[in-house]
Amino acid sequence: MSTGNTAVSQRADYTPSTFTEFLWWLATAEKEIVIDSVIDRNRYRIIGMSVLGTWLFATLAWTYFFSTMISSPMIFCLLGLFMGFIILTIDRALIKGITRFNKRKLIPLLFRGLLAITIGTFMAQPAVLYMFDKEIKLQSSLDNEKKKQRKRSELDALYKNRKDELIAEKTALQKELTGRYDEVSKARESFIRETDGTGGSGKVGLKEIATAKKNEYLKLDALYQQSIKEIQPKLDSTETALAGLENEKKMAEAAFSKYLNDGFLTRVEALNNILKENSPLQFRYYLIVFILMLIELMPVIAKTLLPSGSYDEKVMLREEMEIDLAHTNMKQEQQLKELYNQLSFENNAETIRSFFSATKDDRNEKIRSFSKEWKDGKKQSFDSLWEKMKKDVLSKQEN
C-alpha cells in the first residue's frame, strides 16, 4: 500500500491494512508509534516482508528435513510448522535488538550475525538436498552398495580364522581318503594286470602271485571302507559347520541391510561424495548455499542496512518517558504508603491513649477491691495479692 507525503495534521487519518499491520508485527514495530512515522511505515513493511520470506523458507526447509525421517505427512508438516515458528521467533528477537542506537556496537551485531549464519547454513542444507534429489538418490544407492561390500569384507575377516580351520580340517580328511583310495586303486590295478598276464609274472589266471595281490587289494579295500565310515561323518560335520558360518554371514548382512536407508545424514554423505568426485559442481553448490543462507540473513541485513528514521527516536523517547513515569509513580506510591503509615500510627496512638484514659477509674476501683479483699483475708500474703494484680490489672507490652 503506497503512502504519499501526508501532511502532519492529516497523519491521524491514516489507517493501515490488516496485512500491513501483520508485516509491522513481523518487523517488531509498535503500531501506535510507527503509524505516526510516515517514512518508517514502508521501511518496516520491507523488513516485515523479509521476515515473512524467511519464515516461509524455514518452514518448507524444516518440513522437508523431517520428511526424510518421518513417513507420516501430518507429523512432519506439524514439526515443520513448529520449527518455522521457532525460527520466526529468533529472527524477531534478532531484529528487535538492532536499533538506531546499537548498530555501531560491534559485539552485539557480531553475535547476531553469527547466530543468523549458523541457522542459515543449516537451513540451506535441506534445500540443497531437495534441489539435487535425483543425483543424491543415485549416489545414495551406490554408497549403500559400498557399505554392503565393506560389511561383507568385515564379516569375512571376522570368520576367516574359523573358516580356515574348518577348510584345513576338511582338506586333511579328504586327503586321507584320497590317499587310501589311491592305494586301493593301485592294488586293484596290480591284481588285474597280474590276472590278465600284462604285469608281474606274465601268467594268466589266478596264480599264487595273483592270489596274493588279490588278498592285498581286498585288505586295502576293507581298510578304505572302514576309513569312509570313520572319516565321512567328520567331513559331514565340517561341511555343516562351514554352511553354518555362511548362514551366519548372510544373516548378519541381511540385518545390516535393514539399517541402510536414504535418510537425511545418508543424503548429506551422498552429497559430499558427489562434490568430491565432481569439482565443477562444488562452485555451484557453495553458490547455492550462499544464496540460500542470505534468505535467513535477510531480516538482519534489511534491519542493519536500511537507514533509521523517526521511529527509533520516538521509541527511545517513549521508553525514557515510561521509565521516568515509572520512577515518578513508584516515588508517589512510596509517599502515599509512608503517609498512610504515619496517619495510622497517630490514630492508633490516640486510640490507645483514649483506652487507658477511659479505663483509669475502673482500674483504680479494681485495685481497691483487691486491696480490701487482701485486708479482710487472713491467709493471703501481699506477694500473692501482687501476682493477682499483675495478672488482672496491669497491661502486657506488645512483642
Salt bridges, closest charged atoms under 4 A:
GLU21 OE2 - LYS31 NZ 3.00
GLU30 OE2 - LYS96 NZ 3.56
ASP40 OD1 - ARG43 NH1 2.59
ASP133 OD2 - LYS137 NZ 3.42
ASP133 OD1 - ARG267 NH1 3.38
GLU145 OE2 - LYS148 NZ 3.63
ASP156 OD1 - LYS249 NZ 2.38
ASP164 OD2 - LYS160 NZ 2.82
GLU165 OE1 - ARG162 NH1 3.52
GLU176 OE2 - ARG180 NH2 3.42
GLU194 OE1 - LYS213 NZ 3.17
GLU239 OE2 - LYS170 NZ 2.32
GLU246 OE2 - LYS163 NZ 3.33
GLU246 OE2 - LYS249 NZ 3.94
GLU253 OE2 - ARG152 NE 3.38
ASP262 OD2 - ARG267 NH2 3.55
GLU269 OE1 - LYS147 NZ 3.22
GLU313 OE1 - ARG100 NH1 3.04
GLU322 OE2 - ARG318 NE 3.25
GLU333 OE2 - LYS337 NZ 3.81
GLU365 OE1 - ARG368 NH2 2.92
GLU373 OE2 - LYS388 NZ 3.63
ASP376 OD2 - LYS372 NZ 3.11
GLU387 OE2 - LYS390 NZ 3.41
